[in-house]
Amino acid sequence: MAFGGLTKRLAVLSPFSAVLRTPRLGITTAHGRSMEPTLHEGDRVVVLHGVIPRPGRLALVKLPDGPNGPRPPRVKRLSKRSPKMGDGWWIERDNPKAGLDSWEVGAVADDDVLGQVLIRVPAWQWPHQIRPAMRKAADKSAALVSKRRK
């Protein structure tokens, strides 16, 4: 509830509220190797939608359609505003050996920048992967304690 109230206040106070949607959070999973070493396959990122993107930050972007149809949204780095496209962004990948960026597909329009990445949650820190490891450790500890008591 507090977050919802904050979101409403941000929308009212922002001079861009007519242009931007109300800020909201989302989670997406990194796929591929294009953003290594920053992001790895399976990492999750928290994305803030409806904000003004900033150069140098990671963002969730919609890439132009490819020869096989639409491409799914991907996380890329916003490099700079496109000099040829006044309202577009030049996007880049962190790994020059994998993936797509503006060198292959050109600049992306402002509307295709879907949100800005806030934080990364590495794949090895997902709760459903931590719990089994913790259970295993707890079982080992319990087994050791019961052996000592005997």
DSSP file (Angstrom, degrees, kcal/mol; ACC not computed):
  #  RESIDUE AA STRUCTURE BP1 BP2  ACC     N-H-->O    O-->H-N    N-H-->O    O-->H-N    TCO  KAPPA ALPHA  PHI   PSI    X-CA   Y-CA   Z-CA
    1    1 A M     >        0   0    0      0, 0.0     4,-2.1     0, 0.0     5,-0.2   0.000 360.0 360.0 360.0 -42.2    0.0    0.0    0.0
    2    2 A A  H  >  +     0   0    0      1,-0.2     4,-2.2     2,-0.2     5,-0.2   0.895 360.0  51.0 -63.2 -38.5    2.8    2.4    0.8
    3    3 A F  H  > S+     0   0    0      1,-0.2     4,-2.6     2,-0.2    -1,-0.2   0.910 108.0  52.4 -65.3 -40.4    4.4    1.7   -2.5
    4    4 A G  H  > S+     0   0    0      1,-0.2     4,-2.1     2,-0.2    -2,-0.2   0.900 110.0  48.6 -61.8 -41.0    1.2    2.4   -4.3
    5    5 A G  H  X S+     0   0    0     -4,-2.1     4,-2.1     2,-0.2    -1,-0.2   0.900 111.4  49.6 -64.3 -41.0    0.8    5.8   -2.6
    6    6 A L  H  X S+     0   0    0     -4,-2.2     4,-2.5     1,-0.2    -2,-0.2   0.912 109.3  52.4 -63.5 -42.6    4.4    6.7   -3.5
    7    7 A T  H  X S+     0   0    0     -4,-2.6     4,-2.0     1,-0.2    -2,-0.2   0.912 109.0  49.6 -60.0 -43.5    3.8    5.7   -7.1
    8    8 A K  H  X S+     0   0    0     -4,-2.1     4,-1.9     1,-0.2    -1,-0.2   0.913 111.1  49.4 -63.6 -41.6    0.7    7.9   -7.3
    9    9 A R  H  X S+     0   0    0     -4,-2.1     4,-2.5     1,-0.2     5,-0.2   0.903 109.0  52.3 -65.2 -40.1    2.6   10.9   -5.8
   10   10 A L  H  X S+     0   0    0     -4,-2.5     4,-1.7     1,-0.2    -1,-0.2   0.903 109.1  50.2 -61.0 -40.9    5.5   10.4   -8.2
   11   11 A A  H  < S+     0   0    0     -4,-2.0    -1,-0.2     1,-0.2    -2,-0.2   0.881 113.3  45.5 -66.5 -37.1    3.1   10.5  -11.1
   12   12 A V  H  < S+     0   0    0     -4,-1.9    -2,-0.2     1,-0.2    -1,-0.2   0.891 116.4  44.3 -73.3 -39.1    1.4   13.7   -9.9
   13   13 A L  H  < S+     0   0    0     -4,-2.5    -2,-0.2    -5,-0.2    -1,-0.2   0.714  92.5  96.4 -79.8 -21.1    4.7   15.5   -9.1
   14   14 A S    ><  -     0   0    0     -4,-1.7     3,-1.3    -5,-0.2     4,-0.2  -0.505  65.0-149.1 -75.7 133.2    6.5   14.6  -12.3
   15   15 A P  T 3  S+     0   0    0      0, 0.0     3,-0.3     0, 0.0    -1,-0.1   0.660 101.5  55.4 -70.9 -13.1    6.5   17.1  -15.2
   16   16 A F  T >> S+     0   0    0      1,-0.2     4,-3.3     2,-0.1     3,-1.2   0.290  71.9 109.1 -98.7   9.5    6.6   14.1  -17.5
   17   17 A S  T <4 S+     0   0    0     -3,-1.3    -1,-0.2     1,-0.3    -5,-0.1   0.778  76.2  55.1 -61.8 -26.0    3.5   12.4  -16.0
   18   18 A A  T 34 S+     0   0    0     -3,-0.3    -1,-0.3    -4,-0.2    -2,-0.1   0.817 117.5  35.9 -72.9 -28.6    1.5   13.1  -19.2
   19   19 A V  T <4 S+     0   0    0     -3,-1.2    -2,-0.2    -4,-0.1     2,-0.2   0.872 114.7  57.2 -89.9 -42.8    4.2   11.4  -21.3
   20   20 A L  S  < S-     0   0    0     -4,-3.3     2,-0.1    -9,-0.1    31,-0.1  -0.542  79.1-121.6 -93.6 155.2    5.2    8.5  -19.0
   21   21 A R        -     0   0    0     -2,-0.2    -1,-0.1     1,-0.1     3,-0.1  -0.410  49.8 -75.7 -81.1 167.5    3.1    5.8  -17.4
   22   22 A T        -     0   0    0     -2,-0.1    -1,-0.1     1,-0.1    29,-0.1  -0.472  60.9-103.1 -62.6 130.7    2.9    5.4  -13.7
   23   23 A P        +     0   0    0      0, 0.0     2,-0.3     0, 0.0    27,-0.2  -0.292  50.2 171.6 -58.5 139.2    6.2    3.7  -12.5
   24   24 A R  E     -A   49   0A   0     25,-1.6    25,-3.2    -3,-0.1     2,-0.3  -0.987  27.4-119.6-148.2 153.8    5.9    0.0  -11.7
   25   25 A L  E     +A   48   0A   0     -2,-0.3     2,-0.3    23,-0.2    23,-0.2  -0.650  30.1 171.1 -95.6 150.2    8.3   -2.8  -10.9
   26   26 A G  E     -A   47   0A   0     21,-2.1    21,-3.3    -2,-0.3     2,-0.4  -0.957  22.4-136.1-147.9 166.0    8.8   -6.0  -12.9
   27   27 A I  E     +A   46   0A   0     -2,-0.3     2,-0.3    19,-0.2    19,-0.2  -0.986  22.8 174.2-127.1 137.2   11.1   -9.0  -12.9
   28   28 A T  E     -A   45   0A   0     17,-2.1    17,-2.8    -2,-0.4     2,-0.4  -0.939  26.1-122.2-137.8 162.8   12.7  -10.6  -15.9
   29   29 A T  E     -A   44   0A   0     -2,-0.3     2,-0.3    15,-0.2    15,-0.2  -0.874  24.5-122.0-109.2 136.6   15.3  -13.3  -16.5
   30   30 A A        -     0   0    0     13,-3.5    12,-2.6    -2,-0.4     2,-0.4  -0.576  29.9-171.6 -76.8 135.5   18.5  -12.8  -18.5
   31   31 A H        +     0   0    0     -2,-0.3     3,-0.3    10,-0.2    44,-0.2  -0.978  44.7  11.5-127.5 142.0   18.9  -15.1  -21.5
   32   32 A G  S    S-     0   0    0     -2,-0.4     3,-0.2     1,-0.2    10,-0.1  -0.234  83.4 -85.9  87.7-178.4   22.0  -15.5  -23.7
   33   33 A R  S >  S+     0   0    0      1,-0.1     3,-1.4     7,-0.1    -1,-0.2   0.278  88.5 106.4-113.3   8.4   25.6  -14.3  -23.2
   34   34 A S  T 3  S+     0   0    0     -3,-0.3    61,-2.8     1,-0.3    60,-0.9   0.750  83.7  44.3 -66.2 -23.9   25.4  -10.8  -24.7
   35   35 A M  T >> S+     0   0    0     59,-0.2     4,-2.1    58,-0.2     3,-1.1   0.270  89.6 160.3-106.2  11.3   25.6   -9.0  -21.3
   36   36 A E  T <4  +     0   0    0     -3,-1.4     4,-0.1     1,-0.3    62,-0.1  -0.530  57.8  26.2 -69.1 141.1   28.4  -11.1  -19.7
   37   37 A P  T 34 S+     0   0    0      0, 0.0    -1,-0.3     0, 0.0     3,-0.1  -0.985 127.3  47.6 -91.6   0.6   30.2  -10.4  -17.4
   38   38 A T  T <4 S+     0   0    0     -3,-1.1     2,-0.4     1,-0.2    -2,-0.2   0.950 125.6  18.1 -67.6 -48.5   27.5   -8.0  -16.0
   39   39 A L  S  < S-     0   0    0     -4,-2.1     2,-0.3    -6,-0.1    -1,-0.2  -0.936  72.2-158.6-123.5 147.1   24.7  -10.5  -16.4
   40   40 A H    >   -     0   0    0     -2,-0.4     3,-2.5    -4,-0.1   -10,-0.2  -0.845  40.7 -73.4-121.1 160.1   24.8  -14.3  -16.8
   41   41 A E  T 3  S+     0   0    0     -2,-0.3   -10,-0.2     1,-0.3    82,-0.1  -0.263 120.6  17.8 -49.8 126.6   22.3  -16.8  -18.2
   42   42 A G  T 3  S+     0   0    0    -12,-2.6    -1,-0.3     1,-0.3   -11,-0.1   0.258  87.3 136.9  92.3 -12.4   19.5  -17.2  -15.6
   43   43 A D    <   -     0   0    0     -3,-2.5   -13,-3.5   -14,-0.1     2,-0.4  -0.377  46.6-138.8 -62.6 145.9   20.1  -14.0  -13.6
   44   44 A R  E     -AB  29 121A   0     77,-2.6    77,-3.7   -15,-0.2     2,-0.4  -0.858  15.9-162.5-105.7 146.5   17.0  -12.2  -12.7
   45   45 A V  E     -AB  28 120A   0    -17,-2.8   -17,-2.1    -2,-0.4     2,-0.5  -0.977  17.2-132.6-128.5 143.2   16.8   -8.4  -12.8
   46   46 A V  E     -AB  27 119A   0     73,-2.3    72,-3.5    -2,-0.4    73,-0.8  -0.835  28.4-161.3 -92.4 126.4   14.3   -6.0  -11.3
   47   47 A V  E     -AB  26 117A   0    -21,-3.3   -21,-2.1    -2,-0.5     2,-0.7  -0.910  13.1-148.5-115.5 134.3   13.1   -3.5  -13.8
   48   48 A L  E     -AB  25 116A   0     68,-3.1    68,-2.4    -2,-0.4     3,-0.4  -0.905  21.0-160.0-101.4 113.0   11.4   -0.2  -13.2
   49   49 A H  E     +AB  24 115A   0    -25,-3.2   -25,-1.6    -2,-0.7    66,-0.2  -0.604  65.1  34.6 -89.9 150.9    9.0    0.6  -16.0
   50   50 A G  S    S+     0   0    0     64,-0.5     2,-0.3     1,-0.3    -1,-0.2   0.736  87.2 116.7  83.6  23.6    7.7    4.1  -16.8
   51   51 A V  S    S-     0   0    0     -3,-0.4    -1,-0.3   -29,-0.1   -30,-0.1  -0.811  74.5 -96.4-118.9 163.3   10.8    6.1  -15.9
   52   52 A I        -     0   0    0     -2,-0.3    64,-0.0    -3,-0.1   -32,-0.0  -0.681  47.0-126.6 -77.1 121.1   13.1    8.3  -18.0
   53   53 A P        -     0   0    0      0, 0.0     6,-0.1     0, 0.0    -1,-0.1  -0.299  18.5-144.6 -69.4 154.3   16.1    6.1  -19.0
   54   54 A R    >   -     0   0    0      4,-0.1     3,-1.6    26,-0.0    24,-0.3  -0.951  22.4-104.3-121.1 140.4   19.7    7.3  -18.3
   55   55 A P  T 3  S+     0   0    0      0, 0.0    24,-0.2     0, 0.0    25,-0.1  -0.285 104.4  26.8 -59.6 144.0   22.7    6.7  -20.5
   56   56 A G  T 3  S+     0   0    0     22,-4.5     2,-0.2     1,-0.3    23,-0.1   0.231  97.8 111.3  89.3 -13.7   25.1    4.0  -19.2
   57   57 A R  S <  S-     0   0    0     -3,-1.6    21,-2.8    21,-0.2    -1,-0.3  -0.529  73.4-106.8 -91.7 158.4   22.4    2.1  -17.4
   58   58 A L  E     -C   77   0A   0     59,-0.3    59,-2.4    19,-0.2     2,-0.3  -0.620  43.4-179.7 -79.6 143.9   21.0   -1.3  -18.2
   59   59 A A  E     -CD  76 116A   0     17,-3.0    17,-2.6    57,-0.3     2,-0.6  -0.981  34.4-115.8-143.8 154.4   17.5   -1.3  -19.7
   60   60 A L  E     -CD  75 115A   0     55,-2.5    54,-2.3    -2,-0.3    55,-1.2  -0.840  46.5-179.3 -88.2 119.4   14.9   -3.7  -20.9
   61   61 A V  E     -CD  74 113A   0     13,-3.4    13,-2.7    -2,-0.6     2,-0.7  -0.893  31.7-130.6-125.7 151.8   14.5   -3.0  -24.6
   62   62 A K        -     0   0    0     50,-2.8     3,-0.1    -2,-0.3    50,-0.0  -0.905  30.1-146.5 -98.1 116.0   12.4   -4.3  -27.5
   63   63 A L        -     0   0    0     -2,-0.7     8,-0.5     9,-0.4     3,-0.1  -0.470  28.5 -90.6 -79.4 153.6   14.7   -5.0  -30.4
   64   64 A P        -     0   0    0      0, 0.0    -1,-0.1     0, 0.0    44,-0.0  -0.230  57.5 -82.6 -59.3 154.2   13.4   -4.5  -34.0
   65   65 A D        -     0   0    0      5,-0.1    -3,-0.0     1,-0.1     0, 0.0  -0.263  48.0-146.3 -58.9 143.6   11.8   -7.5  -35.7
   66   66 A G  B >   -G   69   0B   0      3,-2.7     3,-1.6    -3,-0.1    -1,-0.1  -0.310  36.0 -83.5-100.0-173.5   14.2  -10.0  -37.2
   67   67 A P  T 3  S+     0   0    0      0, 0.0    -2,-0.1     0, 0.0    -1,-0.0   0.758 130.3  49.4 -65.0 -24.0   13.9  -12.2  -40.3
   68   68 A N  T 3  S-     0   0    0      1,-0.4    -3,-0.0     0, 0.0     0, 0.0   0.224 123.0 -96.1 -99.1  14.1   12.0  -14.8  -38.2
   69   69 A G  B <  S+G   66   0B   0     -3,-1.6    -3,-2.7     2,-0.0    -1,-0.4  -0.683  77.1   3.3 108.8-162.8    9.6  -12.3  -36.7
   70   70 A P        -     0   0    0      0, 0.0    -5,-0.1     0, 0.0     0, 0.0  -0.260  62.5-139.0 -63.9 144.3    9.5  -10.3  -33.5
   71   71 A R        -     0   0    0     -8,-0.5    -8,-0.1     1,-0.1     3,-0.1  -0.773  24.1-110.1 -97.8 147.4   12.3  -10.7  -31.0
   72   72 A P        -     0   0    0      0, 0.0    -9,-0.4     0, 0.0   -11,-0.1  -0.375  46.1 -84.5 -71.5 157.5   11.7  -10.9  -27.3
   73   73 A P        -     0   0    0      0, 0.0     2,-0.3     0, 0.0   -11,-0.2  -0.332  53.4-167.0 -59.6 144.6   12.6   -8.0  -25.0
   74   74 A R  E     -C   61   0A   0    -13,-2.7   -13,-3.4    -3,-0.1     2,-0.5  -0.923  24.7-111.7-133.7 156.9   16.3   -8.1  -23.9
   75   75 A V  E     +C   60   0A   0     -2,-0.3     2,-0.3   -15,-0.2   -15,-0.2  -0.809  47.8 159.5 -89.7 126.3   18.4   -6.4  -21.4
   76   76 A K  E     -C   59   0A   0    -17,-2.6   -17,-3.0    -2,-0.5     2,-0.5  -0.896  42.6-100.5-139.4 167.1   21.0   -4.1  -23.0
   77   77 A R  E     -CE  58  92A   0     15,-2.7    15,-2.5    -2,-0.3     2,-0.8  -0.807  28.8-131.9 -93.4 130.0   23.1   -1.1  -22.0
   78   78 A L  E     + E   0  91A   0    -21,-2.8   -22,-4.5    -2,-0.5    13,-0.2  -0.726  29.5 178.1 -79.5 110.3   21.9    2.4  -23.1
   79   79 A S  E     -     0   0A   0     11,-2.6     2,-0.3    -2,-0.8    -1,-0.2   0.966  51.5 -43.6 -81.4 -56.6   25.0    3.9  -24.6
   80   80 A K  E     - E   0  90A   0     10,-1.1    10,-3.2   -25,-0.1    -1,-0.3  -0.972  66.8 -71.7-164.4 169.0   23.8    7.3  -25.7
   81   81 A R  E     - E   0  89A   0     -2,-0.3     8,-0.3     8,-0.2     5,-0.1  -0.508  60.7-104.0 -68.5 142.7   21.0    9.2  -27.5
   82   82 A S        -     0   0    0      6,-2.2     6,-0.3     3,-0.4    -1,-0.1  -0.551  22.4-152.5 -73.1 126.1   21.1    8.4  -31.2
   83   83 A P  S    S+     0   0    0      0, 0.0    -1,-0.2     0, 0.0     3,-0.1   0.837  97.4  41.5 -68.4 -30.4   22.5   11.3  -33.2
   84   84 A K  S    S+     0   0    0      1,-0.2     2,-0.7     2,-0.0     3,-0.1   0.803 115.7  51.3 -84.5 -30.4   20.5   10.3  -36.3
   85   85 A M  S >  S-     0   0    0      1,-0.1     3,-2.0     3,-0.1    -3,-0.4  -0.893  71.7-161.8-109.6 100.7   17.3    9.5  -34.4
   86   86 A G  T 3  S+     0   0    0     -2,-0.7    -1,-0.1     1,-0.3    -2,-0.0   0.755  91.5  37.3 -56.4 -26.8   16.5   12.5  -32.2
   87   87 A D  T 3  S+     0   0    0     -3,-0.1    23,-1.8    -6,-0.1    -1,-0.3  -0.043 105.3  87.6-116.8  32.5   14.2   10.4  -30.1
   88   88 A G  E <   - F   0 109A   0     -3,-2.0    -6,-2.2    -6,-0.3     2,-0.4  -0.751  63.5-126.7-126.8 174.1   16.1    7.1  -30.0
   89   89 A W  E     -EF  81 108A   0     19,-3.3    19,-2.6    -8,-0.3     2,-0.6  -0.942  10.9-136.2-123.7 142.0   18.8    5.2  -28.1
   90   90 A W  E     -E   80   0A   0    -10,-3.2   -11,-2.6    -2,-0.4   -10,-1.1  -0.881  31.9-163.8 -91.5 120.2   22.0    3.6  -29.2
   91   91 A I  E     -E   78   0A   0     -2,-0.6    11,-2.6    15,-0.3     2,-0.3  -0.814   8.1-172.9-110.7 148.7   22.2    0.3  -27.3
   92   92 A E  E     -E   77   0A   0    -15,-2.5   -15,-2.7    -2,-0.3     2,-0.3  -0.935  18.6-129.6-136.6 160.5   25.2   -1.9  -26.7
   93   93 A R        -     0   0    0     -2,-0.3   -58,-0.2   -17,-0.2   -17,-0.1  -0.718  14.9-136.3-102.5 157.8   26.0   -5.4  -25.3
   94   94 A D  S    S+     0   0    0    -60,-0.9   -59,-0.2    -2,-0.3    -1,-0.1   0.744  93.6  62.2 -85.2 -24.7   28.8   -6.0  -22.8
   95   95 A N    >   -     0   0    0    -61,-2.8     3,-1.4     3,-0.2    -1,-0.2  -0.890  66.6-164.7-104.5 108.0   30.1   -9.1  -24.6
   96   96 A P  T 3  S+     0   0    0      0, 0.0    -1,-0.1     0, 0.0   -62,-0.1   0.628  85.6  59.1 -68.8 -10.7   31.4   -8.2  -28.1
   97   97 A K  T 3  S+     0   0    0    -64,-0.1     2,-0.3     1,-0.1   -63,-0.1   0.499 106.9  41.5 -96.2  -3.7   31.4  -11.9  -29.1
   98   98 A A  S <  S+     0   0    0     -3,-1.4    -3,-0.2   -64,-0.2    -1,-0.1  -0.996  91.4  10.1-145.1 147.1   27.7  -12.7  -28.5
   99   99 A G  S    S-     0   0    0     -2,-0.3     2,-0.3    -6,-0.0    -6,-0.1  -0.180  74.1 -67.9  89.8-175.8   24.3  -11.1  -29.1
  100  100 A L        +     0   0    0     -8,-0.1     2,-0.2     4,-0.0    -2,-0.0  -0.849  45.3 157.2-117.3 151.3   22.8   -8.1  -30.9
  101  101 A D    >>  -     0   0    0     -2,-0.3     4,-2.3    -9,-0.1     3,-1.7  -0.841  61.2 -66.0-152.3-166.8   23.1   -4.4  -30.4
  102  102 A S  H 3> S+     0   0    0    -11,-2.6     4,-1.6     1,-0.3   -10,-0.1   0.708 122.3  69.8 -65.7 -19.4   22.7   -1.1  -32.3
  103  103 A W  H 34 S+     0   0    0    -12,-0.3    -1,-0.3     1,-0.2     4,-0.1   0.810 114.6  27.1 -66.1 -27.1   25.7   -2.0  -34.5
  104  104 A E  H <4 S+     0   0    0     -3,-1.7    -2,-0.2     2,-0.1    -1,-0.2   0.801 137.0  25.0 -99.9 -38.1   23.6   -4.7  -36.1
  105  105 A V  H  < S-     0   0    0     -4,-2.3    -3,-0.2     1,-0.3    -2,-0.2   0.492 100.0-126.4-110.9  -4.9   20.0   -3.5  -35.7
  106  106 A G     <  -     0   0    0     -4,-1.6    -1,-0.3    -5,-0.3   -15,-0.3  -0.252  51.8 -29.3  84.5-178.4   20.4    0.3  -35.5
  107  107 A A        -     0   0    0    -17,-0.1     2,-0.4    -5,-0.1   -17,-0.2  -0.317  61.0-129.8 -70.5 154.2   19.1    2.6  -32.8
  108  108 A V  E     -F   89   0A   0    -19,-2.6   -19,-3.3   -23,-0.1   -26,-0.2  -0.849  23.6-111.0-106.8 145.4   15.9    1.8  -30.9
  109  109 A A  E >   -F   88   0A   0     -2,-0.4     3,-1.4   -21,-0.3     4,-0.4  -0.255  28.0-110.0 -69.2 158.0   13.0    4.2  -30.5
  110  110 A D  G >  S+     0   0    0    -23,-1.8     3,-1.5     1,-0.3   -22,-0.1   0.877 119.6  57.9 -55.5 -39.6   12.2    5.7  -27.1
  111  111 A D  G 3  S+     0   0    0      1,-0.3    -1,-0.3   -24,-0.2   -23,-0.1   0.711  98.7  61.0 -66.3 -19.3    9.0    3.7  -27.0
  112  112 A D  G <  S+     0   0    0     -3,-1.4   -50,-2.8   -51,-0.1     2,-1.0   0.497  80.0  89.9 -88.4  -3.7   11.1    0.5  -27.3
  113  113 A V  E <   - D   0  61A   0     -3,-1.5   -52,-0.2    -4,-0.4     3,-0.1  -0.835  59.0-178.9 -89.1 104.0   13.0    1.2  -24.1
  114  114 A L  E     -     0   0A   0    -54,-2.3   -64,-0.5    -2,-1.0     2,-0.3   0.730  52.5 -30.8 -83.9 -24.5   10.6   -0.7  -21.8
  115  115 A G  E     -BD  49  60A   0    -55,-1.2   -55,-2.5   -66,-0.2     2,-0.4  -0.959  57.9 -99.5 177.9 166.3   12.2    0.0  -18.4
  116  116 A Q  E     -BD  48  59A   0    -68,-2.4   -68,-3.1    -2,-0.3     2,-0.3  -0.873  36.4-118.9-107.3 135.3   15.4    0.6  -16.5
  117  117 A V  E     +B   47   0A   0    -59,-2.4   -59,-0.3    -2,-0.4   -70,-0.2  -0.546  29.8 177.9 -73.8 130.4   17.2   -2.2  -14.6
  118  118 A L  E     -     0   0A   0    -72,-3.5     2,-0.3     1,-0.4    -1,-0.2   0.865  61.2  -2.2 -97.1 -52.1   17.5   -1.5  -10.8
  119  119 A I  E     -B   46   0A   0    -73,-0.8   -73,-2.3     2,-0.0     2,-0.4  -0.959  58.0-133.1-143.1 159.0   19.2   -4.6   -9.4
  120  120 A R  E     -B   45   0A   0     -2,-0.3   -75,-0.2   -75,-0.2   -77,-0.0  -0.929   9.1-161.8-111.9 135.9   20.5   -8.0  -10.4
  121  121 A V  E     -B   44   0A   0    -77,-3.7   -77,-2.6    -2,-0.4     5,-0.1  -0.944  26.1-131.0-115.0 106.3   19.7  -11.2   -8.5
  122  122 A P    >   -     0   0    0      0, 0.0     3,-2.2     0, 0.0     4,-0.2  -0.194  17.8-117.2 -58.1 148.4   22.3  -13.8   -9.5
  123  123 A A  G >  S+     0   0    0      1,-0.3     3,-1.4     2,-0.2     6,-0.1   0.832 113.1  60.2 -56.3 -35.5   20.9  -17.2  -10.5
  124  124 A W  G 3  S+     0   0    0      1,-0.3    -1,-0.3     5,-0.1   -81,-0.0   0.555 100.0  57.7 -73.7  -5.6   22.7  -18.9   -7.6
  125  125 A Q  G <  S+     0   0    0     -3,-2.2    -1,-0.3     4,-0.0    -2,-0.2   0.323  71.8 127.2-104.5   7.6   20.8  -16.7   -5.1
  126  126 A W    X>  -     0   0    0     -3,-1.4     4,-1.7    -4,-0.2     3,-1.6  -0.430  65.3-128.1 -65.2 137.1   17.3  -17.6   -6.1
  127  127 A P  H 3> S+     0   0    0      0, 0.0     4,-2.6     0, 0.0    -1,-0.1   0.858 106.4  57.9 -56.4 -38.5   15.3  -18.8   -3.0
  128  128 A H  H 34 S+     0   0    0      1,-0.2    -2,-0.1     2,-0.2    -3,-0.0   0.707 111.5  43.4 -70.1 -15.7   14.2  -22.1   -4.5
  129  129 A Q  H <> S+     0   0    0     -3,-1.6     4,-0.9    -6,-0.1    -1,-0.2   0.717 113.5  50.5 -94.1 -26.0   17.8  -23.0   -5.1
  130  130 A I  H  X S+     0   0    0     -4,-1.7     4,-2.6     2,-0.2     5,-0.2   0.900 101.8  61.2 -76.4 -41.9   19.0  -21.8   -1.7
  131  131 A R  H  X S+     0   0    0     -4,-2.6     4,-2.8     1,-0.2     5,-0.2   0.909 103.4  47.7 -56.9 -48.5   16.4  -23.7    0.3
  132  132 A P  H  > S+     0   0    0      0, 0.0     4,-2.4     0, 0.0    -1,-0.2   0.905 113.3  49.5 -60.5 -38.1   17.4  -27.2   -0.8
  133  133 A A  H  X S+     0   0    0     -4,-0.9     4,-2.3     2,-0.2    -2,-0.2   0.902 112.0  48.2 -65.5 -40.0   21.1  -26.4   -0.1
  134  134 A M  H  X S+     0   0    0     -4,-2.6     4,-2.7     2,-0.2    -1,-0.2   0.900 111.0  51.0 -66.5 -40.0   20.1  -25.1    3.4
  135  135 A R  H  X S+     0   0    0     -4,-2.8     4,-2.8    -5,-0.2    -2,-0.2   0.922 109.7  50.2 -61.9 -43.3   18.0  -28.2    4.0
  136  136 A K  H  X S+     0   0    0     -4,-2.4     4,-2.2     2,-0.2    -2,-0.2   0.924 112.8  46.3 -60.8 -44.9   20.9  -30.4    3.1
  137  137 A A  H  X S+     0   0    0     -4,-2.3     4,-2.5     1,-0.2    -1,-0.2   0.898 112.7  50.1 -64.5 -40.7   23.2  -28.5    5.4
  138  138 A A  H  X S+     0   0    0     -4,-2.7     4,-2.6     2,-0.2    -2,-0.2   0.895 109.8  50.9 -65.5 -39.4   20.7  -28.7    8.2
  139  139 A D  H  X S+     0   0    0     -4,-2.8     4,-2.3     2,-0.2    -2,-0.2   0.903 110.9  48.7 -63.9 -41.0   20.3  -32.4    7.7
  140  140 A K  H  X S+     0   0    0     -4,-2.2     4,-2.3     2,-0.2    -2,-0.2   0.919 112.2  48.7 -64.3 -42.9   24.0  -32.9    7.9
  141  141 A S  H  X S+     0   0    0     -4,-2.5     4,-2.5     1,-0.2    -2,-0.2   0.919 111.5  49.3 -62.0 -43.9   24.2  -30.8   11.1
  142  142 A A  H  X S+     0   0    0     -4,-2.6     4,-2.4     1,-0.2    -1,-0.2   0.892 110.4  51.0 -63.1 -39.8   21.4  -32.8   12.6
  143  143 A A  H  X S+     0   0    0     -4,-2.3     4,-2.0     2,-0.2    -1,-0.2   0.901 111.0  48.3 -64.5 -41.8   23.1  -36.1   11.7
  144  144 A L  H  X S+     0   0    0     -4,-2.3     4,-2.1     2,-0.2    -2,-0.2   0.913 111.7  49.5 -64.8 -42.9   26.3  -34.9   13.3
  145  145 A V  H  X S+     0   0    0     -4,-2.5     4,-1.7     1,-0.2    -2,-0.2   0.911 110.9  49.1 -63.3 -43.0   24.6  -33.7   16.5
  146  146 A S  H  X S+     0   0    0     -4,-2.4     4,-1.0     1,-0.2    -1,-0.2   0.865 110.1  51.9 -68.3 -34.1   22.7  -37.0   16.8
  147  147 A K  H  < S+     0   0    0     -4,-2.0     3,-0.4     1,-0.2    -1,-0.2   0.902 109.1  50.8 -65.0 -40.0   26.0  -39.0   16.3
  148  148 A R  H  < S+     0   0    0     -4,-2.1    -2,-0.2     1,-0.2    -1,-0.2   0.846 106.5  54.4 -67.2 -33.1   27.7  -36.9   19.1
  149  149 A R  H  <        0   0    0     -4,-1.7    -1,-0.2     1,-0.2    -2,-0.2   0.771 360.0 360.0 -72.5 -24.5   24.8  -37.6   21.5
  150  150 A K     <        0   0    0     -4,-1.0    -1,-0.2    -3,-0.4    -2,-0.2   0.478 360.0 360.0 -76.7 360.0   25.1  -41.4   21.1
